[in-house]
Amino acid sequence: MSKTPLEQSICRALAYFDLADYPLTKEELYAYLWQPPAIGFLDFLLHLPAIGDEIMQSKYGYYFLPGRAELAEVRRRRLIFSEENLKIACQAAKKIRSVPFVRAVFVCNKVASEQANKDSDVDFLIITEKNRIWLARFFVTLVLSLFRLRRTDSHIEDRICLSFYLTADNLNLAPWRVNEDDVHFAYWLNQMYPVYDPDNYYALFLEANAWTRKYLPNIDSRYRTAFVNQVKDSRAGGLWKKAWEKMWQGAYGKVMENQAKGMQLAKMKMSGKDVERKGDKGVVIADNILKFHEKDTREEYRHKWLEKMIMLGI
């Protein structure tokens, strides 16, 4: 029996999250429908009871593909680890909120999507002022290293992974898609928690990446800000930050930026990293984006997602 457009969209969403062993609430299922027909949330709820068990099943209020009832317990366990790691993220954000030219700190990857386990680290996406990305990265790395919060090769669990920086004038990540419909990237961009964001760069980030709405039109990520213990600027820290930024905003700041860039590139080369990875969208090193995802799994995710949909008859 052929599936309706809504049923196909439900299968696409559940198939993607099934790859991560992650069931969805009804609110999440509606928000994460992939290229759905136009339907409001209330109408969606009215349609849910009519969706057959051969398409999806539910337990404890979570929805998943048939035969995957164990995922409900998996998610309940992961939620505990994710909440604990989110507390660590807020602690780390407090340490770096006064670093000059840091504009916002978003939690991404497993902790943001509530998929953390006991061995997980905490991934940050950091927004910096334009033309000061290297200077901000230098001091962020220094501060978190001093407080033993930064992830290293030998210390991963509960540490901060500083894998992604963007400048405030370069928030659109569309150029770094691996496919036009980069399913993993689209969901990833809409599953972040802003833990430090005094100037509301989160809204600007979502607007800059509005291309994802072609595939995920029902997402309203604003609700995520309501459940995060967002870090605020302290009075003393704010004054400290403004003073250094004023000192480094002109020609002297440009000199400092170039020095910070040279030091960090030299360190990367000494560690054996290739800093000229042209065409690599997993690792990107530029003056407006620093992206260190050496194990970019997006192509693999998309391939497995398409395979699973074929199995589901879509």
ChimeraX commands (.cxc) that place a marker at each C-alpha (Angstrom):
marker #1 position 0.00,0.00,0.00 radius 0.5
marker #1 position 1.42,3.36,-1.00 radius 0.5
marker #1 position 2.16,5.89,1.72 radius 0.5
marker #1 position 0.61,9.33,1.94 radius 0.5
marker #1 position 2.91,12.39,1.72 radius 0.5
marker #1 position 2.64,12.83,5.50 radius 0.5
marker #1 position 3.51,9.18,6.12 radius 0.5
marker #1 position 6.51,9.47,3.80 radius 0.5
marker #1 position 7.70,12.55,5.67 radius 0.5
marker #1 position 7.29,10.76,9.01 radius 0.5
marker #1 position 9.32,7.82,7.71 radius 0.5
marker #1 position 12.10,10.13,6.49 radius 0.5
marker #1 position 12.39,11.81,9.89 radius 0.5
marker #1 position 12.23,8.59,11.90 radius 0.5
marker #1 position 14.70,6.90,9.55 radius 0.5
marker #1 position 17.25,9.66,10.11 radius 0.5
marker #1 position 16.97,9.62,13.89 radius 0.5
marker #1 position 16.90,5.83,13.94 radius 0.5
marker #1 position 20.51,5.96,12.72 radius 0.5
marker #1 position 21.37,7.56,16.07 radius 0.5
marker #1 position 19.07,5.25,18.08 radius 0.5
marker #1 position 16.99,8.29,18.96 radius 0.5
marker #1 position 13.17,8.22,19.23 radius 0.5
marker #1 position 11.13,11.43,19.02 radius 0.5
marker #1 position 8.35,13.03,21.00 radius 0.5
marker #1 position 5.28,14.05,19.02 radius 0.5
marker #1 position 6.43,17.67,19.19 radius 0.5
marker #1 position 9.86,16.74,17.85 radius 0.5
marker #1 position 8.40,14.47,15.19 radius 0.5
marker #1 position 6.31,17.34,13.85 radius 0.5
marker #1 position 9.24,19.79,14.00 radius 0.5
marker #1 position 11.64,17.37,12.30 radius 0.5
marker #1 position 9.38,16.20,9.46 radius 0.5
marker #1 position 11.54,16.14,6.34 radius 0.5
marker #1 position 9.87,17.99,3.43 radius 0.5
marker #1 position 6.35,17.46,4.76 radius 0.5
marker #1 position 3.07,18.53,3.18 radius 0.5
marker #1 position 1.67,21.77,4.59 radius 0.5
marker #1 position 0.06,20.82,7.90 radius 0.5
marker #1 position -0.42,22.59,11.22 radius 0.5
marker #1 position 0.53,21.00,14.52 radius 0.5
marker #1 position -3.08,20.45,15.67 radius 0.5
marker #1 position -4.00,18.75,12.39 radius 0.5
marker #1 position -0.83,16.68,12.69 radius 0.5
marker #1 position -1.93,15.47,16.14 radius 0.5
marker #1 position -5.32,14.50,14.71 radius 0.5
marker #1 position -3.59,12.43,12.01 radius 0.5
marker #1 position -1.18,10.63,14.37 radius 0.5
marker #1 position -3.63,7.98,15.70 radius 0.5
marker #1 position -4.39,6.91,12.13 radius 0.5
marker #1 position -0.73,6.15,11.32 radius 0.5
marker #1 position -0.39,2.39,11.27 radius 0.5
marker #1 position 2.06,0.28,13.30 radius 0.5
marker #1 position 3.75,-0.77,10.07 radius 0.5
marker #1 position 5.00,2.83,9.74 radius 0.5
marker #1 position 5.75,3.81,13.34 radius 0.5
marker #1 position 5.20,2.71,16.91 radius 0.5
marker #1 position 5.35,4.50,20.27 radius 0.5
marker #1 position 6.32,3.94,23.90 radius 0.5
marker #1 position 6.51,6.33,26.85 radius 0.5
marker #1 position 5.47,9.12,24.50 radius 0.5
marker #1 position 8.33,8.48,22.08 radius 0.5
marker #1 position 7.86,7.54,18.42 radius 0.5
marker #1 position 10.15,5.25,16.42 radius 0.5
marker #1 position 10.28,2.82,13.53 radius 0.5
marker #1 position 8.57,-0.58,13.96 radius 0.5
marker #1 position 10.45,-3.02,16.17 radius 0.5
marker #1 position 12.61,-0.36,17.87 radius 0.5
marker #1 position 10.82,-0.06,21.22 radius 0.5
marker #1 position 14.13,-0.37,23.10 radius 0.5
marker #1 position 15.03,3.14,21.94 radius 0.5
marker #1 position 12.66,4.67,24.48 radius 0.5
marker #1 position 14.84,3.42,27.32 radius 0.5
marker #1 position 18.02,4.43,25.49 radius 0.5
marker #1 position 16.82,8.00,25.19 radius 0.5
marker #1 position 15.81,8.21,28.85 radius 0.5
marker #1 position 19.33,7.17,29.87 radius 0.5
marker #1 position 20.99,9.56,27.44 radius 0.5
marker #1 position 18.90,12.45,28.71 radius 0.5
marker #1 position 20.60,12.17,32.11 radius 0.5
marker #1 position 24.11,12.35,30.59 radius 0.5
marker #1 position 23.08,15.20,28.28 radius 0.5
marker #1 position 21.73,17.28,31.17 radius 0.5
marker #1 position 24.93,16.77,33.16 radius 0.5
marker #1 position 27.08,17.73,30.18 radius 0.5
marker #1 position 24.96,20.81,29.58 radius 0.5
marker #1 position 25.85,21.95,33.11 radius 0.5
marker #1 position 29.53,21.49,32.24 radius 0.5
marker #1 position 28.97,23.53,29.07 radius 0.5
marker #1 position 27.56,26.40,31.12 radius 0.5
marker #1 position 30.52,26.22,33.53 radius 0.5
marker #1 position 32.94,26.41,30.61 radius 0.5
marker #1 position 31.00,29.25,28.99 radius 0.5
marker #1 position 31.36,31.25,32.20 radius 0.5
marker #1 position 35.12,30.86,31.95 radius 0.5
marker #1 position 35.31,32.22,28.40 radius 0.5
marker #1 position 32.48,34.77,28.34 radius 0.5
marker #1 position 34.97,37.55,29.13 radius 0.5
marker #1 position 37.43,36.54,26.40 radius 0.5
marker #1 position 37.76,39.49,24.00 radius 0.5
marker #1 position 35.81,39.18,20.75 radius 0.5
marker #1 position 33.79,36.11,21.81 radius 0.5
marker #1 position 30.21,36.92,20.83 radius 0.5
marker #1 position 28.32,33.68,21.45 radius 0.5
marker #1 position 28.80,30.06,22.49 radius 0.5
marker #1 position 26.52,27.32,21.16 radius 0.5
marker #1 position 26.52,23.69,22.29 radius 0.5
marker #1 position 26.22,21.34,19.31 radius 0.5
marker #1 position 26.46,17.65,18.37 radius 0.5
marker #1 position 25.50,14.94,20.89 radius 0.5
marker #1 position 24.90,17.06,23.96 radius 0.5
marker #1 position 22.73,19.56,22.08 radius 0.5
marker #1 position 20.65,16.78,20.51 radius 0.5
marker #1 position 20.38,14.98,23.88 radius 0.5
marker #1 position 22.27,11.94,22.60 radius 0.5
marker #1 position 25.22,12.05,25.02 radius 0.5
marker #1 position 26.53,8.98,26.81 radius 0.5
marker #1 position 28.91,8.58,29.75 radius 0.5
marker #1 position 31.99,8.94,27.51 radius 0.5
marker #1 position 30.84,12.03,25.60 radius 0.5
marker #1 position 32.66,15.32,25.31 radius 0.5
marker #1 position 30.88,18.66,24.83 radius 0.5
marker #1 position 31.18,20.31,21.42 radius 0.5
marker #1 position 31.18,24.11,21.13 radius 0.5
marker #1 position 30.45,26.32,18.16 radius 0.5
marker #1 position 31.87,29.75,19.00 radius 0.5
marker #1 position 30.91,33.00,17.27 radius 0.5
marker #1 position 33.65,35.64,17.26 radius 0.5
marker #1 position 33.96,39.22,16.05 radius 0.5
marker #1 position 35.04,39.53,12.43 radius 0.5
marker #1 position 38.79,39.80,11.83 radius 0.5
marker #1 position 39.52,38.49,15.35 radius 0.5
marker #1 position 38.81,34.76,15.07 radius 0.5
marker #1 position 42.42,33.68,15.68 radius 0.5
marker #1 position 42.87,35.96,18.67 radius 0.5
marker #1 position 39.64,34.77,20.24 radius 0.5
marker #1 position 40.55,31.12,19.61 radius 0.5
marker #1 position 43.97,31.59,21.20 radius 0.5
marker #1 position 42.53,32.92,24.46 radius 0.5
marker #1 position 39.57,30.52,24.56 radius 0.5
marker #1 position 41.98,27.59,24.21 radius 0.5
marker #1 position 44.29,29.05,26.84 radius 0.5
marker #1 position 41.54,29.67,29.40 radius 0.5
marker #1 position 39.85,26.27,29.06 radius 0.5
marker #1 position 43.24,24.53,29.14 radius 0.5
marker #1 position 44.18,26.33,32.36 radius 0.5
marker #1 position 40.94,25.18,33.98 radius 0.5
marker #1 position 41.40,21.65,32.59 radius 0.5
marker #1 position 38.13,21.85,30.71 radius 0.5
marker #1 position 39.47,21.48,27.19 radius 0.5
marker #1 position 39.39,18.10,25.49 radius 0.5
marker #1 position 42.72,16.45,24.75 radius 0.5
marker #1 position 43.67,13.13,23.18 radius 0.5
marker #1 position 43.95,11.56,26.64 radius 0.5
marker #1 position 41.04,13.37,28.33 radius 0.5
marker #1 position 37.74,13.30,26.43 radius 0.5
marker #1 position 34.88,12.57,28.82 radius 0.5
marker #1 position 33.11,15.73,30.08 radius 0.5
marker #1 position 35.68,18.00,28.37 radius 0.5
marker #1 position 35.02,20.80,25.88 radius 0.5
marker #1 position 35.80,20.14,22.21 radius 0.5
marker #1 position 36.63,23.43,20.46 radius 0.5
marker #1 position 35.96,22.20,16.96 radius 0.5
marker #1 position 34.09,25.06,15.29 radius 0.5
marker #1 position 34.49,28.85,15.09 radius 0.5
marker #1 position 32.61,31.34,12.92 radius 0.5
marker #1 position 32.95,35.09,12.60 radius 0.5
marker #1 position 29.84,37.18,13.13 radius 0.5
marker #1 position 29.76,38.21,9.47 radius 0.5
marker #1 position 29.95,34.63,8.16 radius 0.5
marker #1 position 27.08,32.69,9.72 radius 0.5
marker #1 position 25.72,31.03,6.56 radius 0.5
marker #1 position 27.06,27.48,6.36 radius 0.5
marker #1 position 25.40,26.56,3.07 radius 0.5
marker #1 position 28.75,26.59,1.18 radius 0.5
marker #1 position 29.98,23.76,3.40 radius 0.5
marker #1 position 27.22,21.29,2.56 radius 0.5
marker #1 position 28.42,18.00,1.11 radius 0.5
marker #1 position 25.17,17.67,-0.88 radius 0.5
marker #1 position 22.34,20.00,-1.83 radius 0.5
marker #1 position 20.12,18.16,0.65 radius 0.5
marker #1 position 22.78,17.57,3.31 radius 0.5
marker #1 position 20.40,15.87,5.74 radius 0.5
marker #1 position 22.87,15.53,8.62 radius 0.5
marker #1 position 23.99,19.15,8.32 radius 0.5
marker #1 position 20.41,20.47,8.13 radius 0.5
marker #1 position 19.34,18.69,11.32 radius 0.5
marker #1 position 22.63,19.53,13.06 radius 0.5
marker #1 position 22.23,23.25,12.38 radius 0.5
marker #1 position 18.80,23.24,14.00 radius 0.5
marker #1 position 19.79,21.27,17.10 radius 0.5
marker #1 position 21.96,23.68,19.04 radius 0.5
marker #1 position 21.74,25.23,22.48 radius 0.5
marker #1 position 22.97,28.80,22.91 radius 0.5
marker #1 position 24.53,28.81,26.38 radius 0.5
marker #1 position 26.11,32.27,26.02 radius 0.5
marker #1 position 24.45,34.68,23.62 radius 0.5
marker #1 position 23.96,38.20,25.04 radius 0.5
marker #1 position 23.41,39.76,21.59 radius 0.5
marker #1 position 21.07,37.03,20.25 radius 0.5
marker #1 position 23.37,35.69,17.56 radius 0.5
marker #1 position 21.40,32.45,17.71 radius 0.5
marker #1 position 18.50,34.09,15.87 radius 0.5
marker #1 position 20.90,35.59,13.32 radius 0.5
marker #1 position 22.52,32.17,12.85 radius 0.5
marker #1 position 19.17,30.50,12.16 radius 0.5
marker #1 position 18.16,33.25,9.75 radius 0.5
marker #1 position 21.48,33.02,7.90 radius 0.5
marker #1 position 20.85,29.30,7.45 radius 0.5
marker #1 position 17.23,29.64,6.36 radius 0.5
marker #1 position 18.07,27.32,3.43 radius 0.5
marker #1 position 17.30,24.45,5.83 radius 0.5
marker #1 position 13.63,25.48,5.86 radius 0.5
marker #1 position 13.28,24.00,2.38 radius 0.5
marker #1 position 13.66,20.62,4.04 radius 0.5
marker #1 position 12.55,21.34,7.62 radius 0.5
marker #1 position 9.77,23.96,7.37 radius 0.5
marker #1 position 8.18,23.06,10.72 radius 0.5
marker #1 position 11.21,23.74,12.88 radius 0.5
marker #1 position 10.98,26.58,15.35 radius 0.5
marker #1 position 14.26,26.37,17.25 radius 0.5
marker #1 position 13.50,29.36,19.45 radius 0.5
marker #1 position 12.00,27.10,22.11 radius 0.5
marker #1 position 15.46,25.64,22.81 radius 0.5
marker #1 position 16.59,28.90,24.42 radius 0.5
marker #1 position 13.89,28.63,27.08 radius 0.5
marker #1 position 15.30,25.45,28.60 radius 0.5
marker #1 position 18.94,26.44,28.83 radius 0.5
marker #1 position 20.53,28.06,31.85 radius 0.5
marker #1 position 22.08,30.73,29.68 radius 0.5
marker #1 position 25.27,32.35,30.90 radius 0.5
marker #1 position 25.12,36.11,31.31 radius 0.5
marker #1 position 27.91,38.66,31.28 radius 0.5
marker #1 position 29.20,39.68,34.69 radius 0.5
marker #1 position 29.68,43.39,35.35 radius 0.5
marker #1 position 33.42,43.13,36.01 radius 0.5
marker #1 position 33.96,40.65,33.17 radius 0.5
marker #1 position 32.04,42.83,30.76 radius 0.5
marker #1 position 34.15,45.89,31.59 radius 0.5
marker #1 position 37.34,43.82,31.25 radius 0.5
marker #1 position 36.22,42.51,27.88 radius 0.5
marker #1 position 35.29,45.94,26.51 radius 0.5
marker #1 position 38.59,47.44,27.64 radius 0.5
marker #1 position 40.68,44.82,25.81 radius 0.5
marker #1 position 38.50,44.97,22.72 radius 0.5
marker #1 position 38.90,48.72,22.53 radius 0.5
marker #1 position 42.66,48.34,22.86 radius 0.5
marker #1 position 42.78,45.69,20.10 radius 0.5
marker #1 position 40.22,47.07,17.67 radius 0.5
marker #1 position 42.61,49.01,15.44 radius 0.5
marker #1 position 46.00,48.45,13.84 radius 0.5
marker #1 position 47.48,47.01,17.03 radius 0.5
marker #1 position 44.68,44.46,17.16 radius 0.5
marker #1 position 45.41,43.46,13.58 radius 0.5
marker #1 position 49.03,42.83,14.52 radius 0.5
marker #1 position 47.91,40.70,17.47 radius 0.5
marker #1 position 45.50,38.79,15.22 radius 0.5
marker #1 position 48.23,37.99,12.72 radius 0.5
marker #1 position 50.59,36.89,15.48 radius 0.5
marker #1 position 47.92,34.62,16.98 radius 0.5
marker #1 position 47.22,33.16,13.54 radius 0.5
marker #1 position 50.88,32.52,12.84 radius 0.5
marker #1 position 51.44,30.82,16.19 radius 0.5
marker #1 position 48.43,28.53,15.80 radius 0.5
marker #1 position 49.15,27.57,12.21 radius 0.5
marker #1 position 52.75,26.78,13.15 radius 0.5
marker #1 position 51.52,24.58,16.00 radius 0.5
marker #1 position 49.13,22.77,13.67 radius 0.5
marker #1 position 51.93,22.08,11.19 radius 0.5
marker #1 position 54.22,20.82,13.97 radius 0.5
marker #1 position 51.51,18.39,15.07 radius 0.5
marker #1 position 51.36,17.01,11.54 radius 0.5
marker #1 position 48.07,18.60,10.48 radius 0.5
marker #1 position 47.54,19.68,6.90 radius 0.5
marker #1 position 46.50,23.35,6.96 radius 0.5
marker #1 position 45.96,23.51,3.17 radius 0.5
marker #1 position 43.07,21.06,2.83 radius 0.5
marker #1 position 41.46,22.46,-0.31 radius 0.5
marker #1 position 38.08,20.98,-1.13 radius 0.5
marker #1 position 37.75,19.39,2.32 radius 0.5
marker #1 position 34.47,20.51,3.89 radius 0.5
marker #1 position 35.14,18.69,7.14 radius 0.5
marker #1 position 38.29,20.64,7.99 radius 0.5
marker #1 position 38.22,24.29,6.96 radius 0.5
marker #1 position 40.88,26.80,8.02 radius 0.5
marker #1 position 40.19,30.40,7.02 radius 0.5
marker #1 position 39.99,33.86,8.56 radius 0.5
marker #1 position 36.21,33.65,8.94 radius 0.5
marker #1 position 35.70,29.96,9.71 radius 0.5
marker #1 position 37.67,27.34,11.61 radius 0.5
marker #1 position 36.14,23.89,11.34 radius 0.5
marker #1 position 37.98,20.85,12.66 radius 0.5
marker #1 position 35.80,17.82,11.89 radius 0.5
marker #1 position 38.42,15.40,10.59 radius 0.5
marker #1 position 35.96,12.51,10.72 radius 0.5
marker #1 position 33.17,14.08,8.69 radius 0.5
marker #1 position 30.35,11.52,8.73 radius 0.5
marker #1 position 27.80,13.44,6.67 radius 0.5
marker #1 position 28.23,11.45,3.45 radius 0.5
marker #1 position 28.02,8.20,5.43 radius 0.5
marker #1 position 24.90,9.39,7.24 radius 0.5
marker #1 position 23.18,10.35,4.03 radius 0.5
marker #1 position 24.03,7.02,2.38 radius 0.5
marker #1 position 22.66,5.03,5.34 radius 0.5
marker #1 position 19.58,7.26,5.48 radius 0.5
marker #1 position 18.81,6.66,1.80 radius 0.5
marker #1 position 19.33,2.92,2.26 radius 0.5
marker #1 position 16.96,2.83,5.20 radius 0.5
marker #1 position 14.28,4.71,3.26 radius 0.5
marker #1 position 14.53,2.18,0.43 radius 0.5
marker #1 position 13.94,-0.55,3.01 radius 0.5
marker #1 position 10.89,1.40,4.20 radius 0.5
marker #1 position 9.54,1.60,0.65 radius 0.5
marker #1 position 9.98,5.33,0.12 radius 0.5
marker link #1:1,2 radius 0.2
marker link #1:2,3 radius 0.2
marker link #1:3,4 radius 0.2
marker link #1:4,5 radius 0.2
marker link #1:5,6 radius 0.2
marker link #1:6,7 radius 0.2
marker link #1:7,8 radius 0.2
marker link #1:8,9 radius 0.2
marker link #1:9,10 radius 0.2
marker link #1:10,11 radius 0.2
marker link #1:11,12 radius 0.2
marker link #1:12,13 radius 0.2
marker link #1:13,14 radius 0.2
marker link #1:14,15 radius 0.2
marker link #1:15,16 radius 0.2
marker link #1:16,17 radius 0.2
marker link #1:17,18 radius 0.2
marker link #1:18,19 radius 0.2
marker link #1:19,20 radius 0.2
marker link #1:20,21 radius 0.2
marker link #1:21,22 radius 0.2
marker link #1:22,23 radius 0.2
marker link #1:23,24 radius 0.2
marker link #1:24,25 radius 0.2
marker link #1:25,26 radius 0.2
marker link #1:26,27 radius 0.2
marker link #1:27,28 radius 0.2
marker link #1:28,29 radius 0.2
marker link #1:29,30 radius 0.2
marker link #1:30,31 radius 0.2
marker link #1:31,32 radius 0.2
marker link #1:32,33 radius 0.2
marker link #1:33,34 radius 0.2
marker link #1:34,35 radius 0.2
marker link #1:35,36 radius 0.2
marker link #1:36,37 radius 0.2
marker link #1:37,38 radius 0.2
marker link #1:38,39 radius 0.2
marker link #1:39,40 radius 0.2
marker link #1:40,41 radius 0.2
marker link #1:41,42 radius 0.2
marker link #1:42,43 radius 0.2
marker link #1:43,44 radius 0.2
marker link #1:44,45 radius 0.2
marker link #1:45,46 radius 0.2
marker link #1:46,47 radius 0.2
marker link #1:47,48 radius 0.2
marker link #1:48,49 radius 0.2
marker link #1:49,50 radius 0.2
marker link #1:50,51 radius 0.2
marker link #1:51,52 radius 0.2
marker link #1:52,53 radius 0.2
marker link #1:53,54 radius 0.2
marker link #1:54,55 radius 0.2
marker link #1:55,56 radius 0.2
marker link #1:56,57 radius 0.2
marker link #1:57,58 radius 0.2
marker link #1:58,59 radius 0.2
marker link #1:59,60 radius 0.2
marker link #1:60,61 radius 0.2
marker link #1:61,62 radius 0.2
marker link #1:62,63 radius 0.2
marker link #1:63,64 radius 0.2
marker link #1:64,65 radius 0.2
marker link #1:65,66 radius 0.2
marker link #1:66,67 radius 0.2
marker link #1:67,68 radius 0.2
marker link #1:68,69 radius 0.2
marker link #1:69,70 radius 0.2
marker link #1:70,71 radius 0.2
marker link #1:71,72 radius 0.2
marker link #1:72,73 radius 0.2
marker link #1:73,74 radius 0.2
marker link #1:74,75 radius 0.2
marker link #1:75,76 radius 0.2
marker link #1:76,77 radius 0.2
marker link #1:77,78 radius 0.2
marker link #1:78,79 radius 0.2
marker link #1:79,80 radius 0.2
marker link #1:80,81 radius 0.2
marker link #1:81,82 radius 0.2
marker link #1:82,83 radius 0.2
marker link #1:83,84 radius 0.2
marker link #1:84,85 radius 0.2
marker link #1:85,86 radius 0.2
marker link #1:86,87 radius 0.2
marker link #1:87,88 radius 0.2
marker link #1:88,89 radius 0.2
marker link #1:89,90 radius 0.2
marker link #1:90,91 radius 0.2
marker link #1:91,92 radius 0.2
marker link #1:92,93 radius 0.2
marker link #1:93,94 radius 0.2
marker link #1:94,95 radius 0.2
marker link #1:95,96 radius 0.2
marker link #1:96,97 radius 0.2
marker link #1:97,98 radius 0.2
marker link #1:98,99 radius 0.2
marker link #1:99,100 radius 0.2
marker link #1:100,101 radius 0.2
marker link #1:101,102 radius 0.2
marker link #1:102,103 radius 0.2
marker link #1:103,104 radius 0.2
marker link #1:104,105 radius 0.2
marker link #1:105,106 radius 0.2
marker link #1:106,107 radius 0.2
marker link #1:107,108 radius 0.2
marker link #1:108,109 radius 0.2
marker link #1:109,110 radius 0.2
marker link #1:110,111 radius 0.2
marker link #1:111,112 radius 0.2
marker link #1:112,113 radius 0.2
marker link #1:113,114 radius 0.2
marker link #1:114,115 radius 0.2
marker link #1:115,116 radius 0.2
marker link #1:116,117 radius 0.2
marker link #1:117,118 radius 0.2
marker link #1:118,119 radius 0.2
marker link #1:119,120 radius 0.2
marker link #1:120,121 radius 0.2
marker link #1:121,122 radius 0.2
marker link #1:122,123 radius 0.2
marker link #1:123,124 radius 0.2
marker link #1:124,125 radius 0.2
marker link #1:125,126 radius 0.2
marker link #1:126,127 radius 0.2
marker link #1:127,128 radius 0.2
marker link #1:128,129 radius 0.2
marker link #1:129,130 radius 0.2
marker link #1:130,131 radius 0.2
marker link #1:131,132 radius 0.2
marker link #1:132,133 radius 0.2
marker link #1:133,134 radius 0.2
marker link #1:134,135 radius 0.2
marker link #1:135,136 radius 0.2
marker link #1:136,137 radius 0.2
marker link #1:137,138 radius 0.2
marker link #1:138,139 radius 0.2
marker link #1:139,140 radius 0.2
marker link #1:140,141 radius 0.2
marker link #1:141,142 radius 0.2
marker link #1:142,143 radius 0.2
marker link #1:143,144 radius 0.2
marker link #1:144,145 radius 0.2
marker link #1:145,146 radius 0.2
marker link #1:146,147 radius 0.2
marker link #1:147,148 radius 0.2
marker link #1:148,149 radius 0.2
marker link #1:149,150 radius 0.2
marker link #1:150,151 radius 0.2
marker link #1:151,152 radius 0.2
marker link #1:152,153 radius 0.2
marker link #1:153,154 radius 0.2
marker link #1:154,155 radius 0.2
marker link #1:155,156 radius 0.2
marker link #1:156,157 radius 0.2
marker link #1:157,158 radius 0.2
marker link #1:158,159 radius 0.2
marker link #1:159,160 radius 0.2
marker link #1:160,161 radius 0.2
marker link #1:161,162 radius 0.2
marker link #1:162,163 radius 0.2
marker link #1:163,164 radius 0.2
marker link #1:164,165 radius 0.2
marker link #1:165,166 radius 0.2
marker link #1:166,167 radius 0.2
marker link #1:167,168 radius 0.2
marker link #1:168,169 radius 0.2
marker link #1:169,170 radius 0.2
marker link #1:170,171 radius 0.2
marker link #1:171,172 radius 0.2
marker link #1:172,173 radius 0.2
marker link #1:173,174 radius 0.2
marker link #1:174,175 radius 0.2
marker link #1:175,176 radius 0.2
marker link #1:176,177 radius 0.2
marker link #1:177,178 radius 0.2
marker link #1:178,179 radius 0.2
marker link #1:179,180 radius 0.2
marker link #1:180,181 radius 0.2
marker link #1:181,182 radius 0.2
marker link #1:182,183 radius 0.2
marker link #1:183,184 radius 0.2
marker link #1:184,185 radius 0.2
marker link #1:185,186 radius 0.2
marker link #1:186,187 radius 0.2
marker link #1:187,188 radius 0.2
marker link #1:188,189 radius 0.2
marker link #1:189,190 radius 0.2
marker link #1:190,191 radius 0.2
marker link #1:191,192 radius 0.2
marker link #1:192,193 radius 0.2
marker link #1:193,194 radius 0.2
marker link #1:194,195 radius 0.2
marker link #1:195,196 radius 0.2
marker link #1:196,197 radius 0.2
marker link #1:197,198 radius 0.2
marker link #1:198,199 radius 0.2
marker link #1:199,200 radius 0.2
marker link #1:200,201 radius 0.2
marker link #1:201,202 radius 0.2
marker link #1:202,203 radius 0.2
marker link #1:203,204 radius 0.2
marker link #1:204,205 radius 0.2
marker link #1:205,206 radius 0.2
marker link #1:206,207 radius 0.2
marker link #1:207,208 radius 0.2
marker link #1:208,209 radius 0.2
marker link #1:209,210 radius 0.2
marker link #1:210,211 radius 0.2
marker link #1:211,212 radius 0.2
marker link #1:212,213 radius 0.2
marker link #1:213,214 radius 0.2
marker link #1:214,215 radius 0.2
marker link #1:215,216 radius 0.2
marker link #1:216,217 radius 0.2
marker link #1:217,218 radius 0.2
marker link #1:218,219 radius 0.2
marker link #1:219,220 radius 0.2
marker link #1:220,221 radius 0.2
marker link #1:221,222 radius 0.2
marker link #1:222,223 radius 0.2
marker link #1:223,224 radius 0.2
marker link #1:224,225 radius 0.2
marker link #1:225,226 radius 0.2
marker link #1:226,227 radius 0.2
marker link #1:227,228 radius 0.2
marker link #1:228,229 radius 0.2
marker link #1:229,230 radius 0.2
marker link #1:230,231 radius 0.2
marker link #1:231,232 radius 0.2
marker link #1:232,233 radius 0.2
marker link #1:233,234 radius 0.2
marker link #1:234,235 radius 0.2
marker link #1:235,236 radius 0.2
marker link #1:236,237 radius 0.2
marker link #1:237,238 radius 0.2
marker link #1:238,239 radius 0.2
marker link #1:239,240 radius 0.2
marker link #1:240,241 radius 0.2
marker link #1:241,242 radius 0.2
marker link #1:242,243 radius 0.2
marker link #1:243,244 radius 0.2
marker link #1:244,245 radius 0.2
marker link #1:245,246 radius 0.2
marker link #1:246,247 radius 0.2
marker link #1:247,248 radius 0.2
marker link #1:248,249 radius 0.2
marker link #1:249,250 radius 0.2
marker link #1:250,251 radius 0.2
marker link #1:251,252 radius 0.2
marker link #1:252,253 radius 0.2
marker link #1:253,254 radius 0.2
marker link #1:254,255 radius 0.2
marker link #1:255,256 radius 0.2
marker link #1:256,257 radius 0.2
marker link #1:257,258 radius 0.2
marker link #1:258,259 radius 0.2
marker link #1:259,260 radius 0.2
marker link #1:260,261 radius 0.2
marker link #1:261,262 radius 0.2
marker link #1:262,263 radius 0.2
marker link #1:263,264 radius 0.2
marker link #1:264,265 radius 0.2
marker link #1:265,266 radius 0.2
marker link #1:266,267 radius 0.2
marker link #1:267,268 radius 0.2
marker link #1:268,269 radius 0.2
marker link #1:269,270 radius 0.2
marker link #1:270,271 radius 0.2
marker link #1:271,272 radius 0.2
marker link #1:272,273 radius 0.2
marker link #1:273,274 radius 0.2
marker link #1:274,275 radius 0.2
marker link #1:275,276 radius 0.2
marker link #1:276,277 radius 0.2
marker link #1:277,278 radius 0.2
marker link #1:278,279 radius 0.2
marker link #1:279,280 radius 0.2
marker link #1:280,281 radius 0.2
marker link #1:281,282 radius 0.2
marker link #1:282,283 radius 0.2
marker link #1:283,284 radius 0.2
marker link #1:284,285 radius 0.2
marker link #1:285,286 radius 0.2
marker link #1:286,287 radius 0.2
marker link #1:287,288 radius 0.2
marker link #1:288,289 radius 0.2
marker link #1:289,290 radius 0.2
marker link #1:290,291 radius 0.2
marker link #1:291,292 radius 0.2
marker link #1:292,293 radius 0.2
marker link #1:293,294 radius 0.2
marker link #1:294,295 radius 0.2
marker link #1:295,296 radius 0.2
marker link #1:296,297 radius 0.2
marker link #1:297,298 radius 0.2
marker link #1:298,299 radius 0.2
marker link #1:299,300 radius 0.2
marker link #1:300,301 radius 0.2
marker link #1:301,302 radius 0.2
marker link #1:302,303 radius 0.2
marker link #1:303,304 radius 0.2
marker link #1:304,305 radius 0.2
marker link #1:305,306 radius 0.2
marker link #1:306,307 radius 0.2
marker link #1:307,308 radius 0.2
marker link #1:308,309 radius 0.2
marker link #1:309,310 radius 0.2
marker link #1:310,311 radius 0.2
marker link #1:311,312 radius 0.2
marker link #1:312,313 radius 0.2
marker link #1:313,314 radius 0.2
view
